[in-house]
Structure formats: C-alpha cells, structure tokens
C-alpha cells in the first residue's frame, strides 16, 4: 500500500493538474474577449489620425487665408505712388489736398500733400490707402506738432483756399469695398519739406542731405539714409 507521503504527493499533483486545466480554459476565454477590444482601439486610433490631419490642414488654410486678406494692408511705396500721381492715367484727375489733425475734433489741420484717383471716383479710398505715407510725411513737415505716438485723423478738402484753417476738411473713416487693383488707380504726392524726401521739381528728391533740418530729422529717425534713397 502507498505510504502517507506518496498519497499526499499524488493529491498535490492532481490539484496542480486541475489548476492547470482551469487556467487553460480561462486563458482561452479571455484572449478572444480581449482581441476585439484591441482591434477596436487600433481602429479608433486610425480614425482619429485623419481627424488630426484634417485639423492641421484646416489651421494651415486659415493662416493662408489670413495672409491673403491682409494683402491690401501692405504699406505703399512713396516713389511708386508719386509716379502714379504724375502718370498719364491720373493726369486729368483733380489734385485734392490731404491733411492730418491730432486728437481733438477742434484741433488744427496740417496739410501735407495731395492725392489723385482715377476719374475722381476713389477719393476716400485714396486717403485710406495712403494713410501711412500721409502720416509719415506729416511727421517730417511738422515734427514738433505731429508725433509718432499721436492718434491722427485723416481728411481731405476740395477747397482751393491756400489757408488751411479756412478750408472745410472731411474726415475719412472706413470704406467698405475697394477695387482689387485700387493701388494702381490712386496716387499721392507730398509737399516739399526740409528733409528733401519730396522735392518741388516734380521728378525726384533733391538728394541734398546738407539742407536745413535734414540731419535733425534723421537723428529722430524720421528720414532714411539719404534724401534721394528714402524717396526712391
């Protein structure tokens, strides 16, 4: 007959075999259950990736659209707008004076130049598109009165009276719509100033950097390297 030790050992092996069988059954049931979950998770990840790619593409398009929408706000070139002012296309257009005033409604107007527009049809658009050039030239002509930090109003007049204070000025705010090629249909010419940025010859700047006031204006950062270069 088997001894007690042998009987005990046989029980242990039998219990181990039973546990091994149960583990095999449990594992076989668990793996099929887990597999769909892993497959579903992988599919969800793949479906999410195109959404992320779409989001990125949408953002990129948005930036491109923004760049295009800001195209009109690009600052115009003084020489190019001078040439357009003097061109044959605008030869028959009226030259209207433009001016700025600082802050208050009752403030003094400072006349700084003239604008033209094709068939006189885009006067307000011409003022708006040339605001940067008008403001820059106002600071050249009136450095003590018009500062870079000032909030300016921009206006024009159809009066022929040379006395600025006796003219009726119309403030220009916003134009809802402009032609796509508006920059080619308008021009601006600044009045002659001590810096030589604009000259009275009607052709080009003088290039004379020794004239009164030029070095003083240059020191304030109002002019460019030379009078001829800043104009061209």
C-alpha positions as CSV (number, residue, x, y, z in Angstrom):
1,X,0.0,0.0,0.0
2,X,1.1,3.6,-0.7
3,X,2.6,5.5,2.2
4,X,1.0,8.7,3.5
5,X,3.8,10.7,1.8
6,X,3.0,9.2,-1.6
7,X,-0.7,9.7,-1.2
8,X,-0.1,13.4,-0.2
9,X,2.2,13.8,-3.2
10,X,-0.4,12.3,-5.6
11,X,-3.0,14.8,-4.2
12,X,-0.7,17.7,-4.9
13,X,-0.1,16.6,-8.5
14,X,-3.8,16.1,-9.0
15,X,-4.6,19.6,-7.6
16,X,-1.8,21.1,-9.8
17,X,-3.3,19.4,-12.9
18,X,-6.8,20.7,-12.0
19,X,-5.4,24.2,-11.6
20,X,-3.6,24.0,-14.9
21,X,-6.7,22.9,-16.7
22,X,-8.7,25.7,-15.2
23,X,-6.0,28.2,-16.2
24,X,-6.1,26.9,-19.8
25,X,-9.9,27.2,-20.0
26,X,-9.8,30.8,-18.5
27,X,-7.0,31.9,-20.9
28,X,-8.8,30.6,-23.9
29,X,-11.9,32.5,-22.9
30,X,-10.0,35.7,-22.1
31,X,-8.0,36.1,-25.3
32,X,-11.0,36.1,-27.7
33,X,-12.7,38.7,-25.4
34,X,-9.6,40.9,-25.3
35,X,-8.8,40.7,-29.1
36,X,-11.9,42.7,-30.2
37,X,-11.1,45.4,-27.7
38,X,-7.5,45.7,-29.1
39,X,-8.8,45.7,-32.6
40,X,-11.4,48.4,-31.8
41,X,-8.8,50.5,-30.1
42,X,-6.5,50.3,-33.1
43,X,-9.3,51.2,-35.4
44,X,-10.3,54.2,-33.3
45,X,-6.7,55.4,-33.4
46,X,-6.6,55.1,-37.2
47,X,-9.9,57.0,-37.4
48,X,-8.6,59.7,-35.1
49,X,-5.4,60.3,-37.1
50,X,-7.2,61.7,-40.2
51,X,-9.2,64.0,-37.9
52,X,-6.0,65.4,-36.5
53,X,-4.6,65.7,-40.0
54,X,-7.7,67.5,-41.1
55,X,-7.5,69.8,-38.2
56,X,-3.9,70.7,-39.0
57,X,-4.8,71.3,-42.7
58,X,-7.7,73.5,-41.7
59,X,-5.4,75.6,-39.5
60,X,-2.9,75.9,-42.3
61,X,-5.6,77.1,-44.7
62,X,-6.8,79.6,-42.2
63,X,-3.3,81.1,-42.0
64,X,-3.1,81.3,-45.7
65,X,-6.5,83.0,-46.0
66,X,-5.5,85.5,-43.3
67,X,-2.4,86.4,-45.3
68,X,-4.4,86.9,-48.4
69,X,-7.0,89.0,-46.6
70,X,-4.2,91.3,-45.3
71,X,-2.7,91.8,-48.7
72,X,-4.4,95.2,-49.1
73,X,-2.9,96.5,-45.8
74,X,0.6,96.3,-47.2
75,X,2.3,99.7,-46.9
76,X,2.5,101.5,-50.3
77,X,5.9,102.7,-51.6
78,X,6.3,106.5,-51.7
79,X,8.2,106.6,-55.1
80,X,5.7,104.3,-56.8
81,X,2.7,106.3,-55.5
82,X,4.5,109.5,-56.6
83,X,4.9,108.1,-60.1
84,X,1.3,107.1,-60.2
85,X,0.3,110.6,-59.1
86,X,2.3,112.0,-62.0
87,X,1.2,109.4,-64.5
88,X,-0.8,110.0,-67.7
89,X,-3.6,107.8,-66.2
90,X,-4.2,110.3,-63.5
91,X,-3.3,113.5,-65.4
92,X,-7.0,114.6,-65.8
93,X,-7.9,113.7,-62.1
94,X,-8.3,116.5,-59.6
95,X,-5.5,117.0,-57.1
96,X,-7.1,117.2,-53.7
97,X,-5.2,118.3,-50.6
98,X,-4.9,115.9,-47.7
99,X,-4.2,116.7,-44.1
100,X,-4.0,115.3,-40.6
101,X,-5.1,116.5,-37.2
102,X,-4.0,115.4,-33.8
103,X,-6.7,114.1,-31.4
104,X,-9.4,116.6,-30.6
105,X,-12.2,117.5,-33.1
106,X,-11.3,121.2,-32.9
107,X,-7.6,120.6,-33.4
108,X,-5.7,122.2,-36.2
109,X,-5.4,120.5,-39.6
110,X,-1.9,120.1,-41.0
111,X,-1.9,119.9,-44.8
112,X,0.9,117.6,-46.1
113,X,0.2,116.8,-49.7
114,X,-2.2,115.9,-52.5
115,X,-4.0,112.7,-53.7
116,X,-5.5,111.7,-57.0
117,X,-7.8,108.9,-58.0
118,X,-8.9,107.6,-61.4
119,X,-11.9,109.6,-62.6
120,X,-12.1,111.2,-59.2
121,X,-14.1,108.1,-58.2
122,X,-12.0,106.8,-55.3
123,X,-11.1,109.9,-53.2
124,X,-11.8,108.4,-49.8
125,X,-10.1,105.1,-50.7
126,X,-7.1,107.1,-51.8
127,X,-6.9,108.8,-48.4
128,X,-7.3,105.5,-46.6
129,X,-4.7,103.5,-48.6
130,X,-2.2,106.4,-48.3
131,X,-2.6,106.9,-44.6
132,X,0.8,105.6,-43.7
133,X,2.5,107.8,-46.3
134,X,0.5,110.8,-45.2
135,X,1.2,110.2,-41.5
136,X,4.9,109.7,-42.2
137,X,5.2,112.9,-44.2
138,X,3.2,114.9,-41.6
139,X,5.9,114.0,-39.1
140,X,8.6,115.2,-41.5
141,X,6.9,118.5,-42.1
142,X,5.7,119.1,-38.5
143,X,8.0,117.2,-36.2
144,X,7.1,119.2,-33.2
145,X,3.3,119.1,-33.7
146,X,2.8,115.6,-35.1
147,X,4.5,112.8,-33.1
148,X,4.7,109.1,-33.8
149,X,2.6,108.3,-30.7
150,X,-0.3,110.6,-31.7
151,X,-3.7,109.3,-32.8
152,X,-4.4,111.0,-36.1
153,X,-7.5,111.9,-38.1
154,X,-7.0,111.9,-41.9
155,X,-9.0,114.2,-44.1
156,X,-9.2,115.9,-47.5
157,X,-10.7,119.1,-48.9
158,X,-12.0,120.3,-52.2
159,X,-11.5,123.9,-51.3
160,X,-8.9,125.9,-53.2
161,X,-8.2,128.3,-50.4
162,X,-4.5,128.0,-49.5
163,X,-5.2,128.9,-45.9
164,X,-5.7,125.5,-44.3
165,X,-7.6,126.9,-41.4
166,X,-10.3,128.3,-43.7
167,X,-10.9,125.1,-45.6
168,X,-13.6,122.6,-44.8
169,X,-12.0,119.2,-44.2
170,X,-13.8,115.9,-44.5
171,X,-12.7,113.2,-42.1
172,X,-12.2,109.8,-43.8
173,X,-13.1,106.8,-41.7
174,X,-13.6,103.5,-43.5
175,X,-14.5,102.3,-47.0
176,X,-16.4,99.1,-47.1
177,X,-15.3,97.9,-50.5
178,X,-12.4,98.8,-52.8
179,X,-11.4,97.5,-56.3
180,X,-8.8,94.8,-56.2
181,X,-6.3,97.0,-58.1
182,X,-7.1,100.2,-56.2
183,X,-3.4,100.9,-55.6
184,X,-2.9,101.3,-59.3
185,X,-5.8,103.8,-59.5
186,X,-4.6,106.3,-56.9
187,X,-1.5,108.4,-56.2
188,X,0.0,110.6,-53.5
189,X,2.5,113.5,-53.7
190,X,3.8,115.1,-50.5
191,X,4.5,118.8,-50.3
192,X,8.2,119.7,-50.4
193,X,9.9,119.5,-47.0
194,X,13.2,120.4,-45.4
195,X,14.4,116.8,-45.4
196,X,14.2,116.6,-49.2
197,X,12.1,113.5,-49.1
198,X,9.7,115.2,-51.5
199,X,11.1,117.9,-53.8
200,X,9.4,120.7,-55.7
201,X,10.8,119.6,-59.1
202,X,8.0,117.1,-59.7
203,X,10.6,114.5,-60.7
204,X,12.7,113.2,-57.9
205,X,14.0,114.1,-54.5
206,X,16.9,116.5,-54.3
207,X,19.4,114.2,-52.6
208,X,20.8,117.1,-50.7
209,X,21.5,115.9,-47.2
210,X,23.1,119.2,-46.1
211,X,19.9,121.2,-46.3
212,X,18.5,122.7,-43.1
213,X,16.7,120.3,-40.9
214,X,17.7,117.1,-42.6
215,X,20.2,115.9,-40.0
216,X,17.9,116.9,-37.2
217,X,15.1,114.9,-38.7
218,X,17.4,112.0,-39.4
219,X,18.5,111.9,-35.8
220,X,14.9,111.5,-34.8
221,X,14.5,108.5,-37.2
222,X,12.1,110.3,-39.4
223,X,14.1,110.2,-42.6
224,X,16.0,107.4,-44.3
225,X,19.7,107.2,-45.1
226,X,19.8,110.0,-47.7
227,X,17.1,112.2,-49.1
228,X,17.4,110.5,-52.5
229,X,17.3,107.0,-51.2
230,X,14.3,107.5,-49.0
231,X,12.4,108.9,-51.9
232,X,13.4,106.3,-54.5
